[in-house]
Amino acid sequence: MNYLLKMAKLVKFEHTIFSMPFIFVAMIVAADGWFGWKLFFLVVLEAIFARNFAMGVNRYLDRDIDIKNDRTKDRPSVNGEVNENEMKLFIVANAIGFIFFGYFINELVFYSTPFILAVLGGYSYFKRFSEYAHIILGISLALAPIGGAMAVANSVPEWSVFLAFGVLFWVSGFDILYSLQDMEFDKKEGLFSIPAKYGLEASLALSALFHILTIIFWYLFIFYSGLGFFAYVALFISAGFLMYEQKLVRDNLDNIPKAFFDLNGYLGMIFFVFIVVDKVI
């Protein structure tokens, strides 16, 4: 239990909330309602294994970077609370769990698991050679709703691609804002990020553009999936949240943690709730 608690702290387990609502949005739309308890539990496990694997790899590979950064030097991966062998065990166990439980969903999900793990694990390398690591992170979370649709439909419906692109630009947009905290550190260490390469103003503009694209793609998702009034309400509220997030960061960079964790967590949950209401009514 102590080991599991340390690992949960290492990967910030509570942040799984960013991807989970959009997985269930895709599943509800694909099933045209409730998709059953078996799929519910299997997909929850898959989401947990996937994120644990991704964050475990990230923390393991970034040890040499995190120890130099005042913002990250107290992470369990660098302060001695969790050792290398514990992290390796955690990464391998979650990869095996992700592949194993994918088998019990359907063949399409099972055969896609190695590709998904490759994308999730590859993200951590990108900041070492490309400022577009934010896009790779967006792709990593965008795979979540596609996986949810695959779990129910055993295919990739057109509307799920629009939903996924919305998630991609949503995550990439707020990750650019989050990276502003490390802009000077990244420059000093020769790391790649959009803020480090292009500066504050260009980063804010690109983040805003990405969030505009988010709303466009989520509109296409709602339109092509045949959802109704409450889905458009969800879209309108999401646009308001993203505008407020952009404003908070522009007003004061100290607002970044609040904009990143609070607003984005609420956005996903509200979007999910309104899609459920739309399907019920």
C-alpha positions in Angstrom: 0.0 0.0 0.0 2.9 2.4 0.8 4.3 1.6 -2.6 1.0 2.3 -4.4 0.6 5.6 -2.5 4.1 6.7 -3.5 3.3 5.9 -7.1 0.0 7.7 -7.0 1.9 10.8 -5.7 4.6 10.3 -8.4 2.2 10.4 -11.3 -0.4 12.8 -9.7 -3.1 10.1 -10.1 -5.9 12.7 -9.6 -5.1 14.3 -13.0 -6.6 11.3 -14.8 -9.7 13.4 -14.8 -8.4 15.3 -17.9 -8.9 12.3 -20.2 -11.6 10.3 -18.5 -14.7 12.4 -19.3 -14.0 12.4 -23.0 -13.5 8.6 -23.0 -17.0 8.3 -21.6 -18.5 10.9 -23.9 -17.2 8.8 -26.9 -18.6 5.6 -25.3 -22.0 7.1 -24.6 -22.4 8.5 -28.2 -21.1 5.2 -29.7 -23.5 3.1 -27.6 -26.3 5.7 -28.0 -26.7 5.5 -24.3 -25.4 3.2 -21.5 -22.7 0.8 -22.6 -22.7 -1.7 -19.7 -20.8 -2.2 -16.5 -18.3 -4.6 -18.1 -17.0 -2.0 -20.5 -17.2 0.6 -17.9 -14.8 -1.2 -15.5 -12.5 -2.4 -18.3 -12.1 1.1 -19.8 -11.6 2.7 -16.4 -8.7 0.2 -15.9 -7.3 0.9 -19.3 -7.4 4.7 -18.7 -5.6 4.3 -15.4 -3.0 1.9 -16.8 -2.3 4.2 -19.8 -1.9 7.4 -17.8 0.2 5.7 -15.1 2.5 4.3 -17.9 2.8 7.7 -19.6 3.5 9.6 -16.4 5.8 6.9 -15.1 7.9 7.1 -18.2 7.9 10.9 -18.1 9.1 11.0 -14.5 11.7 8.4 -15.1 13.2 10.0 -18.2 13.0 13.5 -16.8 14.9 12.9 -13.6 18.0 14.7 -14.9 15.9 17.7 -15.9 13.5 17.9 -12.9 16.3 17.9 -10.3 17.6 21.2 -11.8 14.2 22.9 -11.9 13.0 24.7 -8.7 9.4 23.9 -9.7 10.0 20.1 -10.0 13.0 19.4 -7.8 10.7 18.0 -5.0 9.0 15.4 -7.2 9.3 11.9 -5.7 11.3 10.8 -8.7 14.2 13.1 -7.8 14.0 13.7 -4.1 14.7 10.0 -3.2 11.2 9.1 -2.2 10.9 6.7 -5.2 13.9 4.9 -6.5 14.7 3.9 -10.1 13.8 0.2 -9.7 10.4 1.1 -8.2 9.7 3.4 -11.2 10.8 0.7 -13.7 8.5 -1.9 -12.1 5.6 0.6 -12.1 6.1 1.3 -15.8 6.3 -2.3 -16.9 3.4 -3.4 -14.7 1.1 -0.7 -16.2 2.2 -1.5 -19.7 1.4 -5.2 -19.2 -1.9 -4.3 -17.5 -2.9 -2.0 -20.4 -2.3 -4.7 -23.0 -3.8 -7.5 -20.9 -7.1 -5.8 -20.2 -7.3 -4.5 -23.7 -7.6 -8.1 -24.9 -10.9 -8.4 -23.0 -12.5 -5.4 -24.7 -12.2 -6.4 -28.4 -9.6 -7.2 -31.0 -9.3 -3.7 -32.4 -8.5 -2.3 -28.9 -6.1 -5.1 -28.2 -4.1 -4.7 -31.4 -3.9 -1.0 -30.9 -2.4 -1.1 -27.4 1.3 -1.3 -28.5 0.9 1.7 -30.8 -0.8 3.7 -28.0 1.9 2.8 -25.5 4.6 3.9 -28.1 2.9 7.3 -28.4 2.4 7.7 -24.7 6.0 6.8 -24.0 7.5 8.8 -26.8 6.2 12.1 -25.6 8.9 12.6 -23.0 11.7 12.4 -25.7 10.2 15.2 -27.8 11.2 18.1 -25.5 14.8 17.2 -26.2 14.6 17.9 -29.9 11.3 19.5 -30.9 9.3 22.4 -29.6 6.2 20.6 -30.8 6.2 18.2 -27.8 2.9 20.0 -26.8 1.3 18.5 -29.9 2.5 15.0 -29.0 1.0 15.4 -25.5 -2.3 16.5 -27.2 -2.2 13.4 -29.4 -1.6 11.2 -26.4 -4.8 12.4 -24.7 -6.7 12.6 -28.0 -6.3 8.8 -28.3 -8.5 8.5 -25.2 -11.9 9.3 -26.9 -10.9 7.3 -30.0 -10.2 4.4 -27.7 -13.6 4.8 -26.0 -15.4 4.7 -29.3 -13.3 1.7 -30.4 -14.3 -0.1 -27.2 -18.0 0.2 -27.9 -18.2 0.2 -31.7 -15.1 -1.9 -32.6 -14.3 0.8 -35.2 -13.3 4.4 -35.4 -16.5 6.5 -36.2 -16.0 9.7 -38.1 -17.4 11.8 -35.2 -14.8 10.4 -32.8 -12.0 11.8 -34.9 -13.5 15.3 -34.6 -13.9 14.8 -30.9 -10.2 13.6 -30.7 -8.9 16.6 -32.7 -10.8 18.9 -30.3 -9.1 17.2 -27.3 -5.7 17.4 -29.1 -5.9 21.2 -29.5 -7.4 21.6 -26.1 -4.6 19.8 -24.4 -1.9 21.3 -26.6 -3.3 24.8 -26.0 -3.3 24.5 -22.2 0.1 22.7 -22.2 1.7 25.7 -24.0 0.3 28.0 -21.2 1.6 25.6 -18.6 5.1 25.6 -20.2 5.3 29.3 -19.7 6.3 28.6 -16.2 9.5 26.9 -17.4 10.3 29.2 -20.4 13.5 30.6 -19.0 14.6 27.3 -17.5 14.1 25.5 -20.9 16.1 28.2 -22.7 19.0 27.8 -20.1 19.0 24.0 -20.4 18.6 23.9 -24.2 15.2 22.2 -24.0 12.6 22.6 -26.6 9.2 24.2 -26.1 7.1 26.8 -27.9 7.5 29.4 -25.1 11.3 28.8 -25.1 11.6 29.2 -28.8 9.0 31.8 -29.7 8.5 33.8 -26.5 5.6 34.9 -24.4 3.3 36.8 -26.9 3.6 34.2 -29.7 2.9 31.4 -27.2 -0.2 33.1 -25.9 -1.4 33.7 -29.5 -0.8 30.1 -30.5 -2.5 28.8 -27.4 -5.6 30.9 -28.2 -5.6 29.7 -31.8 -5.5 26.1 -30.6 -8.4 26.7 -28.3 -10.4 28.2 -31.1 -9.7 25.1 -33.1 -10.8 23.0 -30.1 -14.3 24.6 -30.3 -14.5 24.2 -34.0 -13.7 20.5 -33.9 -16.1 19.9 -31.0 -18.8 21.6 -33.0 -18.1 19.2 -35.8 -18.2 16.3 -33.4 -21.7 17.4 -32.1 -22.9 18.0 -35.6 -21.8 14.7 -37.1 -22.8 12.6 -34.1 -26.3 14.0 -34.3 -26.4 15.3 -30.7 -28.9 18.0 -29.8 -29.5 21.2 -27.8 -27.7 20.3 -24.6 -24.5 19.3 -26.5 -24.4 22.8 -28.0 -24.8 24.2 -24.4 -21.8 22.1 -23.4 -19.9 23.6 -26.4 -20.9 27.2 -25.4 -19.8 26.6 -21.8 -16.5 25.1 -22.9 -15.8 28.1 -25.1 -16.4 30.3 -22.0 -14.1 28.3 -19.9 -11.3 28.4 -22.5 -11.8 32.2 -22.9 -11.5 32.6 -19.1 -8.4 30.4 -19.0 -6.7 32.5 -21.6 -7.7 35.7 -19.7 -6.4 34.4 -16.4 -3.0 33.7 -17.8 -2.8 37.0 -19.7 -3.7 38.9 -16.6 -1.0 37.2 -14.4 1.2 34.2 -15.1 0.8 33.3 -11.4 -2.7 32.1 -12.4 -1.3 29.3 -14.6 -1.8 26.5 -12.0 -5.4 27.5 -11.4 -6.1 27.8 -15.1 -4.4 24.5 -15.8 -5.8 22.3 -13.1 -9.1 23.8 -12.0 -10.6 25.1 -15.2 -9.6 22.2 -17.4 -10.8 19.7 -14.9 -14.2 21.4 -14.6 -14.5 21.7 -18.4 -14.2 18.0 -19.0 -16.7 17.1 -16.3 -19.3 19.7 -17.5 -18.9 18.6 -21.1 -19.5 15.0 -20.1 -22.6 15.8 -17.9 -24.3 17.8 -20.7 -23.7 15.0 -23.2 -25.3 12.6 -20.8 -28.3 15.0 -20.3 -28.6 15.3 -24.1 -28.8 11.6 -24.5 -31.3 11.1 -21.7 -33.6 13.9 -22.8 
